[in-house]
Amino acid sequence: MNHPLFQSFDLSGMLLSNRIVMAPLTRRRADQPQLKANDMMAEYYEQRASAGLIVAEGSQISREGYGLTGSPGCYSEEQVEAWKKVTGAVHKAGGKIFLQLWHVGPWSHRLNQPEGKPPLAASSVTPSGEVLTPEGRLPYEPSHAMTEEDIYKAVKDFGRAAKNALKAGFDGVEVHGAHSYLIDQFIMDGTNRREDDFGGGIANRARFLFLVLDEVLRHAPASKVGLRLSPRSVKEGMADSQPEKTYGFIVEKLNDYNLTYLHISEMMTPEERHENPYRSVVPFYRKLYDGVLISCGGHGQESAKAIVDEGFADLVAFGKPFISNPDLVNRLQNGHPLAMHDKSTFYHGGAKGYIDYPEYKNG
């Protein structure tokens, strides 16, 4: 099949073998307590190197950015050295790989934080649900509203992590501004109740994001920096009252940054996308954004081809299908059936449900 989805694509001078992106997927297999990548993670990403671009899982920028047990970091020399195993394996297999930089904000617990301090956020919020801690699963606790000192430290931490990622051999970085983690906490008026220069109107609520981008761009060229946003991803009690206006302001301003891509995560299921493809917000932001746009959320072969054909997205990201189909590109291109994933192994365990999914074999 010679559809453009399976043809090469020039991403800011970096030639991708196809337009299929492996979305960042939290798998929590990093070594503890160092929170560093390992040989099993290197094998996992190497198996999926046929993707045009891999965006590796969210990697915390600091100890304060940590919330989910077993998620890797990119703030220590040990972590940088460990990531070299991953980038080396992917490059040897002919792939390209970015690292997603994140700070989980309130989605943590004092037992997962340095000195047992409360997690940080734009304002004090308490997520619903529970989080895994060294003492077992516990309810989330109220987060602490960041001081200006906290804010500017986090900005510097994003820049340092970007520098470390390039040092580790990644082809670029993706700033995680989505899914109600720290940056998104500042953006949404449902979670940002500040009364200083980082709260109130849209420009103030977006200030933290653009300070982060400015700092990251001090350490990496724009051709190696992407951004992920989730304009329609809503968690309980965490949303923006005017998402099109808020994220529209941000997306239009991003045109001045000339980033290598904007990655829009919609958190749609395959059923939602099939039943009502017009529910997608990507066409709205396509009208506002001049650069390369990635669409992610519930895509299958037909929806991925259609969104490229219609010009709404340049690249299409797949998440869960890559978990159980390391050869996803081949399966999509040739119409082979997709293997189903085992959800119970998404975030825990070792090789099972991680590196033991086979490639498709005829007969």
C-alpha positions as a Markdown table, in Angstrom:
| # | Residue | x | y | z |
|---|---|---|---|---|
| 1 | Met | 0.0 | 0.0 | 0.0 |
| 2 | Asn | 1.6 | 3.3 | -1.2 |
| 3 | His | -0.6 | 5.6 | 0.8 |
| 4 | Pro | 1.2 | 8.8 | 2.1 |
| 5 | Leu | 0.8 | 7.5 | 5.7 |
| 6 | Phe | 3.4 | 4.9 | 4.8 |
| 7 | Gln | 5.7 | 7.2 | 2.9 |
| 8 | Ser | 8.7 | 9.1 | 4.2 |
| 9 | Phe | 8.3 | 12.5 | 5.7 |
| 10 | Asp | 10.7 | 15.4 | 6.2 |
| 11 | Leu | 10.3 | 16.6 | 9.9 |
| 12 | Ser | 12.4 | 19.7 | 10.2 |
| 13 | Gly | 15.3 | 18.1 | 8.2 |
| 14 | Met | 15.0 | 14.7 | 9.9 |
| 15 | Leu | 13.7 | 12.1 | 7.4 |
| 16 | Leu | 11.1 | 9.8 | 8.9 |
| 17 | Ser | 10.5 | 6.5 | 7.3 |
| 18 | Asn | 6.7 | 7.0 | 7.5 |
| 19 | Arg | 4.1 | 9.2 | 9.1 |
| 20 | Ile | 3.2 | 6.9 | 11.9 |
| 21 | Val | 4.2 | 8.0 | 15.4 |
| 22 | Met | 4.4 | 5.8 | 18.5 |
| 23 | Ala | 2.8 | 8.0 | 21.1 |
| 24 | Pro | 4.3 | 8.3 | 24.6 |
| 25 | Leu | 3.1 | 5.5 | 26.8 |
| 26 | Thr | 3.7 | 5.3 | 30.5 |
| 27 | Arg | 4.9 | 1.7 | 31.2 |
| 28 | Arg | 6.7 | 2.1 | 34.6 |
| 29 | Arg | 9.5 | -0.4 | 34.0 |
| 30 | Ala | 12.4 | 1.9 | 35.1 |
| 31 | Asp | 14.9 | 0.6 | 37.7 |
| 32 | Gln | 14.3 | 1.8 | 41.2 |
| 33 | Pro | 15.3 | 3.8 | 43.2 |
| 34 | Gln | 17.4 | 5.5 | 40.5 |
| 35 | Leu | 14.5 | 5.7 | 38.1 |
| 36 | Lys | 16.7 | 5.0 | 35.2 |
| 37 | Ala | 16.2 | 3.2 | 31.9 |
| 38 | Asn | 17.4 | -0.4 | 31.5 |
| 39 | Asp | 18.1 | -3.2 | 29.0 |
| 40 | Met | 14.5 | -4.3 | 28.9 |
| 41 | Met | 13.3 | -0.8 | 28.0 |
| 42 | Ala | 15.9 | -0.6 | 25.3 |
| 43 | Glu | 14.6 | -3.9 | 23.8 |
| 44 | Tyr | 11.0 | -2.6 | 24.0 |
| 45 | Tyr | 11.7 | 0.5 | 22.0 |
| 46 | Glu | 14.0 | -1.3 | 19.6 |
| 47 | Gln | 11.2 | -3.7 | 18.8 |
| 48 | Arg | 9.0 | -0.7 | 17.7 |
| 49 | Ala | 11.7 | 1.2 | 15.8 |
| 50 | Ser | 9.8 | 0.8 | 12.5 |
| 51 | Ala | 7.6 | 3.7 | 13.6 |
| 52 | Gly | 8.4 | 6.9 | 11.7 |
| 53 | Leu | 9.0 | 8.5 | 15.1 |
| 54 | Ile | 8.9 | 7.1 | 18.6 |
| 55 | Val | 8.0 | 9.5 | 21.4 |
| 56 | Ala | 9.3 | 7.8 | 24.5 |
| 57 | Glu | 7.3 | 7.7 | 27.7 |
| 58 | Gly | 7.0 | 10.8 | 30.0 |
| 59 | Ser | 10.3 | 11.3 | 31.8 |
| 60 | Gln | 10.3 | 13.5 | 34.9 |
| 61 | Ile | 12.4 | 16.6 | 34.8 |
| 62 | Ser | 13.2 | 16.6 | 38.6 |
| 63 | Arg | 12.5 | 14.8 | 41.8 |
| 64 | Glu | 9.6 | 17.1 | 42.4 |
| 65 | Gly | 8.2 | 16.1 | 39.0 |
| 66 | Tyr | 7.9 | 12.4 | 40.1 |
| 67 | Gly | 4.6 | 10.8 | 40.9 |
| 68 | Leu | 4.2 | 7.4 | 39.2 |
| 69 | Thr | 6.4 | 4.6 | 40.6 |
| 70 | Gly | 8.8 | 3.2 | 38.1 |
| 71 | Ser | 8.6 | 6.1 | 35.6 |
| 72 | Pro | 12.1 | 7.1 | 34.4 |
| 73 | Gly | 13.8 | 10.5 | 34.9 |
| 74 | Cys | 16.1 | 12.6 | 32.9 |
| 75 | Tyr | 17.7 | 14.8 | 35.6 |
| 76 | Ser | 20.7 | 12.8 | 36.8 |
| 77 | Glu | 23.9 | 11.7 | 35.1 |
| 78 | Glu | 23.0 | 8.1 | 35.9 |
| 79 | Gln | 19.7 | 8.5 | 34.1 |
| 80 | Val | 21.4 | 10.1 | 31.1 |
| 81 | Glu | 23.9 | 7.3 | 30.7 |
| 82 | Ala | 21.1 | 4.7 | 31.1 |
| 83 | Trp | 19.0 | 6.4 | 28.3 |
| 84 | Lys | 21.9 | 5.9 | 25.9 |
| 85 | Lys | 21.1 | 2.2 | 25.8 |
| 86 | Val | 17.6 | 3.1 | 24.5 |
| 87 | Thr | 18.6 | 5.7 | 21.9 |
| 88 | Gly | 21.5 | 3.5 | 20.7 |
| 89 | Ala | 19.2 | 0.5 | 20.2 |
| 90 | Val | 16.6 | 2.5 | 18.3 |
| 91 | His | 19.1 | 4.2 | 16.1 |
| 92 | Lys | 20.8 | 0.9 | 15.3 |
| 93 | Ala | 17.4 | -0.4 | 14.2 |
| 94 | Gly | 17.0 | 2.6 | 11.9 |
| 95 | Gly | 14.5 | 4.5 | 14.1 |
| 96 | Lys | 14.1 | 8.0 | 15.4 |
| 97 | Ile | 13.2 | 8.8 | 19.0 |
| 98 | Phe | 12.2 | 11.9 | 21.0 |
| 99 | Leu | 11.9 | 11.9 | 24.8 |
| 100 | Gln | 8.8 | 13.4 | 26.4 |
| 101 | Leu | 9.6 | 15.7 | 29.3 |
| 102 | Trp | 7.0 | 15.9 | 32.1 |
| 103 | His | 6.3 | 17.1 | 35.6 |
| 104 | Val | 3.2 | 15.3 | 37.0 |
| 105 | Gly | 2.2 | 18.2 | 39.2 |
| 106 | Pro | -0.5 | 17.2 | 41.7 |
| 107 | Trp | -0.7 | 13.6 | 40.4 |
| 108 | Ser | 1.8 | 12.5 | 43.1 |
| 109 | His | 1.9 | 12.0 | 46.9 |
| 110 | Arg | 4.1 | 13.3 | 49.7 |
| 111 | Leu | 5.6 | 9.8 | 50.0 |
| 112 | Asn | 6.8 | 10.0 | 46.4 |
| 113 | Gln | 8.2 | 13.5 | 46.9 |
| 114 | Pro | 11.6 | 14.7 | 48.3 |
| 115 | Glu | 11.5 | 15.3 | 52.0 |
| 116 | Gly | 7.9 | 14.2 | 52.2 |
| 117 | Lys | 6.6 | 17.5 | 50.9 |
| 118 | Pro | 3.2 | 17.9 | 49.2 |
| 119 | Pro | 3.2 | 17.7 | 45.4 |
| 120 | Leu | 3.3 | 21.0 | 43.6 |
| 121 | Ala | 0.7 | 22.4 | 41.3 |
| 122 | Ala | -0.5 | 25.8 | 39.9 |
| 123 | Ser | -3.1 | 25.9 | 42.8 |
| 124 | Ser | -3.9 | 23.6 | 45.6 |
| 125 | Val | -6.0 | 20.8 | 44.1 |
| 126 | Thr | -6.7 | 17.2 | 45.1 |
| 127 | Pro | -7.0 | 14.7 | 42.3 |
| 128 | Ser | -9.6 | 12.0 | 42.6 |
| 129 | Gly | -8.5 | 8.4 | 43.0 |
| 130 | Glu | -5.4 | 6.7 | 44.5 |
| 131 | Val | -1.7 | 6.6 | 43.7 |
| 132 | Leu | 0.9 | 3.9 | 44.4 |
| 133 | Thr | 3.4 | 4.9 | 47.1 |
| 134 | Pro | 6.1 | 3.0 | 49.0 |
| 135 | Glu | 3.3 | 2.3 | 51.6 |
| 136 | Gly | 0.9 | 0.9 | 49.0 |
| 137 | Arg | -2.0 | 2.6 | 47.2 |
| 138 | Leu | -3.2 | 5.7 | 49.0 |
| 139 | Pro | -5.7 | 8.5 | 48.1 |
| 140 | Tyr | -4.3 | 11.6 | 46.5 |
| 141 | Glu | -3.6 | 14.5 | 48.9 |
| 142 | Pro | -4.0 | 18.3 | 48.4 |
| 143 | Ser | -1.2 | 19.7 | 46.4 |
| 144 | His | 0.8 | 22.8 | 47.3 |
| 145 | Ala | 0.4 | 26.0 | 45.2 |
| 146 | Met | 3.7 | 26.8 | 43.7 |
| 147 | Thr | 5.6 | 29.9 | 44.7 |
| 148 | Glu | 7.3 | 32.0 | 42.1 |
| 149 | Glu | 10.6 | 30.4 | 43.2 |
| 150 | Asp | 9.1 | 27.0 | 42.6 |
| 151 | Ile | 7.8 | 28.1 | 39.2 |
| 152 | Tyr | 11.2 | 29.4 | 38.0 |
| 153 | Lys | 13.0 | 26.3 | 39.4 |
| 154 | Ala | 10.6 | 24.1 | 37.3 |
| 155 | Val | 11.3 | 26.2 | 34.2 |
| 156 | Lys | 15.0 | 25.7 | 34.7 |
| 157 | Asp | 14.5 | 22.0 | 35.3 |
| 158 | Phe | 12.7 | 21.6 | 31.9 |
| 159 | Gly | 15.6 | 23.2 | 30.2 |
| 160 | Arg | 18.2 | 21.0 | 32.0 |
| 161 | Ala | 16.2 | 17.9 | 31.1 |
| 162 | Ala | 16.1 | 18.9 | 27.4 |
| 163 | Lys | 19.8 | 19.3 | 27.5 |
| 164 | Asn | 20.2 | 16.0 | 29.1 |
| 165 | Ala | 18.0 | 14.3 | 26.6 |
| 166 | Leu | 20.0 | 15.4 | 23.7 |
| 167 | Lys | 23.2 | 14.4 | 25.6 |
| 168 | Ala | 21.6 | 10.9 | 25.9 |
| 169 | Gly | 21.2 | 10.7 | 22.1 |
| 170 | Phe | 17.5 | 11.5 | 21.7 |
| 171 | Asp | 16.7 | 13.1 | 18.3 |
| 172 | Gly | 14.6 | 15.7 | 20.1 |
| 173 | Val | 12.2 | 16.3 | 23.0 |
| 174 | Glu | 8.5 | 16.7 | 23.5 |
| 175 | Val | 7.3 | 19.0 | 26.2 |
| 176 | His | 4.3 | 17.5 | 28.0 |
| 177 | Gly | 1.7 | 20.2 | 28.2 |
| 178 | Ala | -1.3 | 17.9 | 28.3 |
| 179 | His | -3.6 | 15.6 | 30.4 |
| 180 | Ser | -3.8 | 17.9 | 33.5 |
| 181 | Tyr | -0.2 | 17.5 | 34.5 |
| 182 | Leu | 1.7 | 20.5 | 35.7 |
| 183 | Ile | 1.7 | 22.7 | 32.6 |
| 184 | Asp | -1.9 | 22.0 | 31.9 |
| 185 | Gln | -2.7 | 22.8 | 35.5 |
| 186 | Phe | -1.5 | 26.3 | 34.8 |
| 187 | Ile | -3.4 | 26.5 | 31.5 |
| 188 | Met | -6.9 | 25.5 | 32.6 |
| 189 | Asp | -9.1 | 27.9 | 34.5 |
| 190 | Gly | -10.6 | 25.0 | 36.4 |
| 191 | Thr | -7.3 | 24.3 | 38.1 |
| 192 | Asn | -5.5 | 27.7 | 38.1 |
| 193 | Arg | -6.9 | 30.0 | 40.8 |
| 194 | Arg | -3.9 | 32.1 | 41.1 |
| 195 | Glu | -4.1 | 35.9 | 41.5 |
| 196 | Asp | -0.5 | 36.8 | 40.4 |
| 197 | Asp | 1.1 | 37.0 | 37.0 |
| 198 | Phe | 0.5 | 33.3 | 36.4 |
| 199 | Gly | -3.3 | 33.3 | 36.9 |
| 200 | Gly | -6.4 | 35.1 | 35.8 |
| 201 | Gly | -6.6 | 35.7 | 32.0 |
| 202 | Ile | -5.5 | 33.3 | 29.3 |
| 203 | Ala | -2.2 | 35.1 | 28.6 |
| 204 | Asn | -1.2 | 34.8 | 32.3 |
| 205 | Arg | -2.3 | 31.1 | 32.5 |
| 206 | Ala | -0.3 | 30.3 | 29.4 |
| 207 | Arg | 2.8 | 32.2 | 30.8 |
| 208 | Phe | 4.3 | 29.1 | 32.5 |
| 209 | Leu | 4.1 | 27.1 | 29.3 |
| 210 | Phe | 5.8 | 29.7 | 27.2 |
| 211 | Leu | 8.5 | 30.3 | 29.8 |
| 212 | Val | 9.2 | 26.5 | 29.7 |
| 213 | Leu | 9.4 | 26.6 | 25.9 |
| 214 | Asp | 11.7 | 29.6 | 25.9 |
| 215 | Glu | 14.0 | 27.8 | 28.4 |
| 216 | Val | 13.9 | 24.5 | 26.5 |
| 217 | Leu | 14.8 | 26.4 | 23.3 |
| 218 | Arg | 17.9 | 27.7 | 25.0 |
| 219 | His | 19.2 | 24.1 | 25.1 |
| 220 | Ala | 17.7 | 22.6 | 21.9 |
| 221 | Pro | 16.9 | 24.0 | 18.5 |
| 222 | Ala | 13.3 | 24.4 | 17.5 |
| 223 | Ser | 13.8 | 21.6 | 15.0 |
| 224 | Lys | 14.2 | 19.2 | 17.9 |
| 225 | Val | 11.4 | 20.5 | 20.1 |
| 226 | Gly | 7.7 | 19.4 | 20.0 |
| 227 | Leu | 4.8 | 20.1 | 22.3 |
| 228 | Arg | 1.8 | 18.0 | 23.3 |
| 229 | Leu | -1.5 | 19.5 | 24.2 |
| 230 | Ser | -4.9 | 18.0 | 25.0 |
| 231 | Pro | -7.6 | 20.6 | 24.4 |
| 232 | Arg | -10.5 | 18.2 | 25.0 |
| 233 | Ser | -9.0 | 15.8 | 27.6 |
| 234 | Val | -10.9 | 16.4 | 30.8 |
| 235 | Lys | -10.3 | 14.6 | 34.1 |
| 236 | Glu | -12.8 | 14.8 | 37.0 |
| 237 | Gly | -12.9 | 18.4 | 38.3 |
| 238 | Met | -10.1 | 19.5 | 35.9 |
| 239 | Ala | -11.1 | 21.3 | 32.8 |
| 240 | Asp | -11.1 | 24.7 | 31.1 |
| 241 | Ser | -14.4 | 26.5 | 30.7 |
| 242 | Gln | -13.6 | 27.8 | 27.2 |
| 243 | Pro | -11.2 | 25.3 | 25.7 |
| 244 | Glu | -11.3 | 26.6 | 22.1 |
| 245 | Lys | -10.6 | 30.1 | 23.2 |
| 246 | Thr | -7.9 | 29.1 | 25.7 |
| 247 | Tyr | -6.0 | 26.5 | 23.6 |
| 248 | Gly | -6.7 | 28.6 | 20.4 |
| 249 | Phe | -4.8 | 31.5 | 21.9 |
| 250 | Ile | -1.9 | 29.1 | 22.7 |
| 251 | Val | -1.9 | 27.4 | 19.3 |
| 252 | Glu | -1.9 | 30.7 | 17.4 |
| 253 | Lys | 1.0 | 32.0 | 19.6 |
| 254 | Leu | 3.0 | 28.7 | 18.9 |
| 255 | Asn | 3.3 | 29.8 | 15.2 |
| 256 | Asp | 6.0 | 32.2 | 16.4 |
| 257 | Tyr | 8.0 | 29.4 | 17.9 |
| 258 | Asn | 8.5 | 27.3 | 14.7 |
| 259 | Leu | 8.5 | 24.0 | 16.7 |
| 260 | Thr | 9.1 | 20.8 | 14.9 |
| 261 | Tyr | 5.5 | 19.7 | 15.7 |
| 262 | Leu | 2.4 | 20.2 | 17.7 |
| 263 | His | 1.0 | 17.0 | 19.1 |
| 264 | Ile | -2.7 | 17.0 | 19.9 |
| 265 | Ser | -4.0 | 14.2 | 22.1 |
| 266 | Glu | -7.7 | 13.8 | 22.1 |
| 267 | Met | -8.2 | 10.7 | 24.3 |
| 268 | Met | -10.8 | 9.3 | 21.9 |
| 269 | Thr | -11.6 | 5.7 | 21.7 |
| 270 | Pro | -11.7 | 3.8 | 18.3 |
| 271 | Glu | -15.5 | 3.5 | 18.8 |
| 272 | Glu | -15.9 | 7.3 | 19.3 |
| 273 | Arg | -13.8 | 8.1 | 16.3 |
| 274 | His | -15.6 | 5.6 | 14.1 |
| 275 | Glu | -19.1 | 6.6 | 15.2 |
| 276 | Asn | -18.5 | 10.4 | 15.1 |
| 277 | Pro | -15.3 | 11.4 | 13.4 |
| 278 | Tyr | -16.5 | 15.0 | 13.4 |
| 279 | Arg | -16.1 | 15.0 | 17.2 |
| 280 | Ser | -12.4 | 15.5 | 16.6 |
| 281 | Val | -11.0 | 18.9 | 17.5 |
| 282 | Val | -8.0 | 18.6 | 15.2 |
| 283 | Pro | -9.6 | 20.3 | 12.2 |
| 284 | Phe | -10.3 | 23.4 | 14.4 |
| 285 | Tyr | -6.7 | 23.7 | 15.5 |
| 286 | Arg | -5.4 | 22.9 | 12.0 |
| 287 | Lys | -6.9 | 26.2 | 10.9 |
| 288 | Leu | -4.9 | 28.0 | 13.5 |
| 289 | Tyr | -1.6 | 26.2 | 13.3 |
| 290 | Asp | 0.9 | 26.6 | 10.5 |
| 291 | Gly | 3.4 | 23.9 | 11.4 |
| 292 | Val | 3.5 | 20.1 | 11.5 |
| 293 | Leu | 0.5 | 18.7 | 13.4 |
| 294 | Ile | 0.2 | 15.2 | 15.0 |
| 295 | Ser | -3.2 | 13.7 | 15.7 |
| 296 | Cys | -3.5 | 11.1 | 18.5 |
| 297 | Gly | -6.4 | 9.2 | 19.9 |
| 298 | Gly | -8.3 | 6.1 | 18.9 |
| 299 | His | -7.0 | 5.9 | 15.4 |
| 300 | Gly | -7.2 | 2.9 | 13.2 |
| 301 | Gln | -5.9 | 2.4 | 9.6 |
| 302 | Glu | -8.9 | 4.1 | 8.0 |
| 303 | Ser | -9.2 | 7.1 | 10.3 |
| 304 | Ala | -5.4 | 7.6 | 10.1 |
| 305 | Lys | -5.4 | 7.6 | 6.3 |
| 306 | Ala | -8.5 | 9.9 | 6.2 |
| 307 | Ile | -7.1 | 12.6 | 8.5 |
| 308 | Val | -3.9 | 12.8 | 6.4 |
| 309 | Asp | -5.8 | 12.8 | 3.1 |
| 310 | Glu | -8.0 | 15.6 | 4.4 |
| 311 | Gly | -5.0 | 17.7 | 5.4 |
| 312 | Phe | -6.0 | 17.9 | 9.1 |
| 313 | Ala | -2.8 | 16.2 | 10.3 |
| 314 | Asp | 0.7 | 15.5 | 8.9 |
| 315 | Leu | 1.5 | 12.6 | 11.2 |
| 316 | Val | -0.7 | 10.2 | 13.1 |
| 317 | Ala | 0.2 | 8.8 | 16.6 |
| 318 | Phe | -0.9 | 5.4 | 17.9 |
| 319 | Gly | -0.7 | 4.5 | 21.5 |
| 320 | Lys | -2.2 | 1.2 | 22.8 |
| 321 | Pro | -1.9 | -0.6 | 19.4 |
| 322 | Phe | 1.9 | -0.2 | 19.7 |
| 323 | Ile | 1.9 | -2.0 | 23.0 |
| 324 | Ser | 0.7 | -5.4 | 21.6 |
| 325 | Asn | 1.9 | -4.8 | 18.0 |
| 326 | Pro | 5.6 | -4.0 | 17.9 |
| 327 | Asp | 5.3 | -4.3 | 14.1 |
| 328 | Leu | 2.3 | -2.0 | 13.9 |
| 329 | Val | 3.4 | -0.2 | 10.8 |
| 330 | Asn | 3.7 | -3.5 | 8.8 |
| 331 | Arg | 0.3 | -4.7 | 10.1 |
| 332 | Leu | -1.4 | -1.5 | 9.1 |
| 333 | Gln | 0.3 | -1.3 | 5.7 |
| 334 | Asn | -0.6 | -4.8 | 4.8 |
| 335 | Gly | -4.0 | -5.1 | 6.5 |
| 336 | His | -2.9 | -7.8 | 8.9 |
| 337 | Pro | -5.0 | -8.3 | 12.1 |
| 338 | Leu | -3.9 | -6.5 | 15.2 |
| 339 | Ala | -3.1 | -8.4 | 18.4 |
| 340 | Met | -5.0 | -7.4 | 21.5 |
| 341 | His | -3.2 | -6.0 | 24.5 |
| 342 | Asp | -3.3 | -7.2 | 28.1 |
| 343 | Lys | -4.4 | -4.2 | 30.2 |
| 344 | Ser | -3.3 | -5.8 | 33.4 |
| 345 | Thr | 0.4 | -5.5 | 32.3 |
| 346 | Phe | 0.2 | -1.8 | 31.2 |
| 347 | Tyr | 1.9 | -0.3 | 34.2 |
| 348 | His | 3.3 | -3.1 | 36.3 |
| 349 | Gly | 5.6 | -6.1 | 36.0 |
| 350 | Gly | 8.5 | -7.1 | 33.9 |
| 351 | Ala | 8.8 | -8.7 | 30.5 |
| 352 | Lys | 5.2 | -10.0 | 30.4 |
| 353 | Gly | 3.0 | -7.8 | 28.3 |
| 354 | Tyr | 6.0 | -5.6 | 27.5 |
| 355 | Ile | 8.6 | -7.3 | 25.3 |
| 356 | Asp | 6.9 | -10.6 | 24.7 |
| 357 | Tyr | 4.4 | -9.6 | 22.0 |
| 358 | Pro | 5.4 | -11.3 | 18.7 |
| 359 | Glu | 5.4 | -9.9 | 15.2 |
| 360 | Tyr | 2.8 | -11.0 | 12.8 |
| 361 | Lys | 3.5 | -14.2 | 10.9 |
| 362 | Asn | 1.6 | -15.4 | 7.9 |
| 363 | Gly | 0.0 | -18.8 | 8.4 |
